[in-house]
Every structure is written in structure tokens, then in C-alpha cells.
Amino acid sequence: MPPIQLLSPRLANQIAAGEVVERPASVVKELVENALDAGADRVDVEIEQGGVKLIRVRDDGSGIAEQDLPLALSRHATSKIVSLDDLEAVASLGFRGEALASISSVSRLTLTSRTAAQEAASRVEVEGRDMDARISPAAHPVGTTVEVRDLFFNTPARRKFLRTEKTEFNHVEECVRRQALSRFDAGFTLRHNQRVVQSLRPAESPLDKERRIGALCGQQFIDNAVLIDAEATGLRLWGWVALPTFSRSQADLQYFFVNGRVIRDRLVAHAVRQAYRDVLYNNRHPAFVLYLEVDPATVDVNVHPTKHEVRFRDGRLVHDFIFRTLHKALADVRPDDHLRGAVAQSFGRENAQGVPGAAGHPDPSAPAWSGQPAGAGVFYCLNESPRSAVGRKKCRPTLSFLFAWCLIRRYPFFKLDTV
């Protein structure tokens, strides 16, 4: 057996990169979190070829001093924690000090930054081969820009496992979506191959927050969602939960944040499933965007390098609080809430097909609900679709329409206004 020896810094960083840097989306996540931790009000993400050729993240945060640039690319170097007490009550998104070192070991990385106290910016460059940092002066406003080029250029085996450009960018877009949902006070821009995909301004008012939710999760979700806000025993849960009529065939619209950090936790998932158990069919999944605020000292985020998992000091208390809050919110939903949700879904589907009577394609001959603008067209599915003029084929009522009609028959106090 060969003797025991210390690993070289380059080899140690590449081993760590196997956990931290799985794909381009992992790089984007770490860099955007660093930008938000630096107090950025604006984060711009630029991607080329799905992130394999180029990942550029620019922010207007506090920046990094020139003397700290080489240290920023070293392992276990961070400005976010100092002592064990800080680790036990960490409030920042990043704290491990591994991201930049791991990324630079498998790519060609350039970091340009300037603080408010500096007259000029500085740039540090490093490649995965030698890990030697080269510092030079640069022109840059206050803030930081990180460029990651040729990801996995020195680890061909890792590069082989990457998917197509479209698939990798979809993962990047999902990552930016999660960060944009976690921080309403920051603006985000996402570009792919010189094309703007997302441009979000900071959202301060409740209306602006709902607009951002609609832009990121779809307008149908926000039209079918109930806003909740509850506090108890040092816990606060707020956000949007979809009506049972807006269930999904897969769990692709579920976002849960703990102190601003997006997580995937079995305890939370079980509490949500229990709350929806009596109002959802089998194999259907709820949709929600929820935010849990707790004392940082009562939650452990140092579970996995990706920081997607957490452990609560009192898991039973958290589980019961989430379950009770959601169960009460769903129990308080009135029949007209379900009715509005069903009608909104019908409007959304037919609007996408350009059917007369849907939102954006009003049909003056269709009746409208009380409180809705004339021509909104609830019973547009009784008309002929655009195909009818050619194929003379009647369109059938949608399930949401039938559900709405049943509610009218069951609750006659819902009235129709005719135009």
C-alpha cells in the first residue's frame, strides 16, 4: 500500500468540484448567491451555449478589495462567517468558501471587482491547470463581474455527461427563477446567446410581487392562488398556495424557501401533502410558492455542499405549523374561489389557442360573470371554435366549464349578467 500523503490543492479542488459543480446551473447558483450576499440590487446573468462556453454574472454589490482577490479563489476562504457561533446561526446564502475555488479548478475564471473605496478596479485570472492567480488593473464600476469560460475543459469525462444546450439552459433558467422568487428586492436579467430571456425589476409592493410571481410561475397560477400569512411560536409562513382545482400532474411548480434559501425537504413536502390530502385526487400535485421565516439558530443549513437540504431543531413544530396553516387556508376557500379558478383556467387555455370569448379575444355575444368586464365570455366553449369555419366541428365544453356549471346549479346565488 502506498504511503499516505497530502493531496495537491488542484486535486483537492477538483474533488470538491465534483459535489459543488455538477453542471452550468450549479455555477450560476453559486455566483448569484455570492452577488446577493454582497448586497446587490441588480444581478445580470449572461449565458452562451447553455453555459458551457460562457457564464457571466455581474452585480452592483459591495465588491471585493484588491488585496482579497487571490484569497477569494482559495478554498475555505470566506467573509461570511468567522467563528463556530456564526456557523450555527448563519444567515447568508453562502458560507462554505468552496464555490469559487471549485469553479476555477474546472474552468477559465476571470473575476473583476471594485469597492466604493477604490479609485480603480482589479482583475484576477486563473485557469484550472496551474491555479496561479494573475492580478491586473481593470475598468469596472462598483460591484463584481465573474466570467467562467470553457467549463470542464480540463475534465473531458465530466463534459461528456452534460446534456444538450437547451436542456442545460433550462436548468440555468430554473436556477435564476428560484433566486428571483427568493429575493423580490433585487432585479434580475437573464440572457442566452445575446437574447434577453428574463428581465425583472425589483418588486417592493404586493402588486409588484404578484406580477413577478405571474411572470415566473405563469399567470394562471397567480389567478388560482390564495395568499396566506400566518405567525406562531417564532415561525412565520407566507406566500401563495394554489386552489385544489389547479393541481399538477407533476411536482414542477413547488417552491419552498427558508429564510430566503430555496430548499427541498421531506418534512416540508409531507406537511404540504397532508394539508392537500382531502382535496386532491391521487397522482396529482399541489402548486405553491411559500416562505418560512425562522430563527437562523434553529435551522442547520450545513448539511450538504449544495445547501439544498436543511435540518430543523424542532421538526415536529415546523411540520405541524405548516400543516395547520395550509389546512386552514384551504378550508377557508369558498366555492366562488374555486369557480373563479376554474373560469381562469378556461380563459388561459382558450386564450393560448386564440378562441373567441377568451381573454384577449372577447366575444360580445357571450354572457359574462358579475364583476367581470362585458364580453369576457364564460360560455365561449358553447360557440364554434375557429376550426368550425373550416371543419364544421363543434368544440366540446372543457372540464373547468362543466365544473363551473355544476357549481351554478348547486349554488343558485351565483348569477349571470347578459350583455
N, C-alpha and C positions, 0 to 999 in steps of 0.2 A: 504494500500500500504506500503511495507517495506521501511525503511529509505534508503537514498542514501549513498553509501559507496564506497571507492576506491577499485578497483579490485586488486587482488594479482598479483605480477609480473609474476608468472607462468601462470595464467589465461589470463592475457593481452597478453603474448607472444603467447599462443595458438590461441587466437583470431586473432592476426596479422598473424600467420602462415597459417590461412585459406585463406588469399589473396596471400601471398608470396610463400608458398609451396603447390602447387597443386598435384604434382607427382614427382618422382625422377628426371625428366628432369629439373624441377624448381630448385632443389638443385644444379644440375650440372651447370646450367646457373649462379646462384649467385656466386658459388665458382670459376668458371673460370673467371668471370668478376673481382672478387677480385684479382685473380692472375695476370691478365693483367694490372689492375690498379697499382699493385705493381712493374710493370716494368719487368715482367717475359719474358724471351726469349724462354722458353720451358715450356709447360704445359702437364702433363701426367694425363689422366683420366682412372681410373680402375673401372669397374662395375662388380657386381656379382648378379645374379638372377634379371636382369633388373633394378638394383639399390635399390631393397627392402632390400636385405641382406647387401650390402656394396657399398658405393660410396667413392672412394679415389681420391683426386685431389692434385697433387704435382707440385710445381713450383720452379723456381730458382730466384724469385724476391727479393725484399729488406728485407723481413722478418718482424717479429713483436718482439719488445723488451719484455723481461721477465715481466717487471712491467706493460706492457699494455695488457698482455694476458687475465686476468679476465675482463678487461674493454671491450675487443673486443667482448665478448659474452653478453654484456649488450645492452639493447635497446637504440636506438638513440645515439649510440656512434660510431663516425667515424673520420677518419683522413683526409677526402677529402674536407670537407667544414668547415668553421668556422663562417662566417657571412652571412647575407642576400645577400650581394653583390656576394658572392661565389655561392650561390644557383641560382641567376639569370643568371649566366654565367658559369654553371657547365660544365666541360669538361671531367670528369671521367665517367666511366660506372656506378659505384655505388656511392651513396651519402646519402641514407636514414638512414643507420645504423640499419636496421631491420633484415637483412638476417640471420646472424649467431645466433642471439637471437631466431628468429623464428624457425630455423632449429634445434637448440639444445633443444627446448621445445617439439619436437615430435620425437626425436631420441636419440641415444647414440653417442655423438660427442667427438672426440679427435682432438686437434689442437696442432701440433708440429712445432716450428719455431725457427729460429736463424738469427740474423742480422750479418753483417760483423764485427761489433764492439764487438760481444760476442765471448768468447772462447768456450762456450758450449751452446747447445740448451736447450729449456724448453718445457714442455708438459703440457697442461691443458685439463682436462677431465670433462665432465658434462653429466648428464642424465636428461631426461625430467621430472622425478618425483620431484626432490628437487631443481634442478637448481643451486646446490652448486658447485663451481669450485674447482677442486683439481689440484694443480701445483706440478710438479716433474721434475727433470733433465732428459735429454734425449740426444741421439746421432743423429745428423741431420746436413746436410750441410747447407750453407746459402740459405735461402728460407723458404717455408712453405708447410706443408702437412696437409690436413684436411681429417679425416676419419668420415664418417657418417654411422652408423650401425643400423639395425633394424628400418628402417623408419616407423613412425606411430605405433610403438609398444605399445604406451600408449593411442592411439585413434583408437580402433578397427573399429569404424564406417568409419573413413577415409580410412583405409586399405581395407575395403570391396569394395570400389569404384575403386580401381586400376584394370587395365586390365591385360591381360596375360603378361608373362615375355617378349615375343617377341614384343608385342605392346609397352610396357614401354621402352624397349631398343631402338626401332625405334624412339621414341620421344627424347631419350637421344642422339642418333646419329644425329638427325636433329639439336639439340641444339649445339653440337660440330661443325657440319658443318657450321652453321651460324657464330659461333665465329671464325672458321678458315678462312671463307671468309672475315670477318671484319678486321683481322689482319694478313697481309701477312708477317710481320716481325717476327712473332713468330712461333715456331714449335709446333705441336700437336701430341699426341699419344692417341689412344682410344683402350682400351682392354675390352673384355667382357668374363667373365668366363675363364680367363687366355689365351684368344685368341686375337691376335692383329687384330683389325678391320681397323684402320686407322693409318698411320704413315706419317706425313707431316713435311718436313724440312722447315725452313724459306725461303721465296721466295722474293728475292730482285730485280732480273732483270725482265723485261717484259715477257721473255720467261718462267721463273720460275713461274710467276703469272698465265700465261695461263695454264701451266701444273697443277697447283693447282686447277684452275677452272675446268679443264678437269677431274681431279681425283674426285672432289666433285660433279660436276653437270653433268658429262658424257662427253666423247669426242665428241659425236655428237653435243652437244650444242656449244662447242667452235669452231667446224668446220663450224657451221651455224650461227655464231655470228659476229657482226660488232663492232669494238672498237670505242668508242666515247670519246671525251674530249672537253668540252666547258666551257667558263667562261664569266660571265657578271654580272655587278652590285653587286659585292661582293659574287657571287654564283659560284660554280664550280660543274659540273656534269660530271662524267666519269664512265666508265665501259663497259659492254658488253650487247648488245641487239640482240636477235635472229632475223633472217630473217623471214618474214611472212610465208615462206614455212615450217618453223619449229614451227608451232603453237601447242598448247597442248589442250587436251580435258578437263583439269582441271588446276587450278592455283597452280600447285605444284612446279614450277620452277621460282619463282619470289622472288628475294631478293633485298631489298632496305635498304641502310644504310645512316644515317645522322650523320656525324661526328664520324663514326666508330660504331654507335649503330644501330642494326637492328630494324626496326620499321614496323608497319602496320598502314597505314594512308589512310583515304578515299580520301583526297585531292590528294595525290600522285597516288593512284590507278586510280582515274578519269582522271588525266592528261595522264597517260600511255594509258588508254583505248581510249581516244580521239585521241592520236597520231597514234594508230593502227586501228582506226575505218574504214578507207577506204581500208585497205589491208588485213583484216581478215574476215573470214566467221562468221556467228552467232554461238554462243556457243563454240567458240574457244578462247584460251587464249594465250597471248604472253609469252615469256620466257626472263628473263633479270637478270643481276647482276649489280646493279647501286649504285654509291656512290655520295652522295650530301654533299658538304662541305660548311658550312655557319658559320657566326659569332655566337659563342655559346650564345651571349646575345640576339640574335634574334629568338631563339627557346626555348620553355619551355618543358623540359623533365619531370617535376614534375607533371604529370597528373594522373598516376596510379602506384600502388606499383610495378607492373611487369615492368614498364618503357618501354612498347611496343608502347605506344602512345605518340605523341608529338603535340605541337601546335606552328605554325609559327606566328611570329608577323605580317608579311605581306604575308598571304596565297596566295593572288591573284598573287603576284610577283613570288612566288615559283612555283605555278601551271603553269603560262604562260611560265616560263623559262624551266621547264621540258617538256612541250608540244612542244614548238618551237624547242628545241634541238633534241628531238626524231623524230619529224615530218621531220625535215631537214635531219637527218641521214637516215631515211627510204626513203626519196625522192631521196637521192643521190645514193641509191643502184642501181647498173647496172644489166642488165639482166644476165650477166655472173656470178654475185654473186649468184643470185637465182639458176642458173644452177649448180654451184659448190655445193650449199647447197643441192639441190635435189640429186645430184650424191652421196654426202657424206652420206645422209640418206640411200640411197640404199645400199651403201657399208656396213654401220653399221648394217643394218638389216640382210643382207645375210651373213656377217661375223659371226654374232651370231649363224647362222644356219649351218655354215661350207660349204656354197655353193661355188663351184669352180668359180674363177673370182672375188670374193670379196677380200677385203684387208686381207692379211694373208693366202688367198687361191687362188693365182694367176692362171689364165688360159691362157697359152701362145697363144692360138688360138683366143682370144678375142681382138678387137681393143681397142685403148686407146686414151684418150684426149691429145691434145698438152700440153706439160709441165708435163704430168703425166708419171710415170715410165711404161715401157713396161710391158704388162700383167696385168695392173690394172683392165681392164675388165669392161668397162661401160655397154656393152650389154650382160653381163653374163646371164641376165634373158631370153635371147633367147636360151641359152643352156638348156640341160636337167638337172634337179636337181638330187642330189644323190638318191632320191627316184625313179628316172626314170629307173634305172637299175633293180629295183625290180617290181615296179608297172607300168612301161612304161607310166607314166603320165607326160605330158609336163607341165613345170611351166609357169605361166602366167606373162606377164610384170607387174611390180609394177607401182603404180600411179606416183611415182617420176620419173621412167623411161619414162613414157608417157609424163610427163610434160617436161622433158629434150628433148625428141624427137620433141615436138611441138616447143620448142624454136629454135631448129636447123632449122626446116622448116621455121620459121618466120624470123630468123636472120641467113642467109646463111654464114656469115663471120665466124661462129664457124666451125672449120674444124676438121676432124678426121685424125689421123695417124694410119696406119695399121702396124702391126708388121711383 
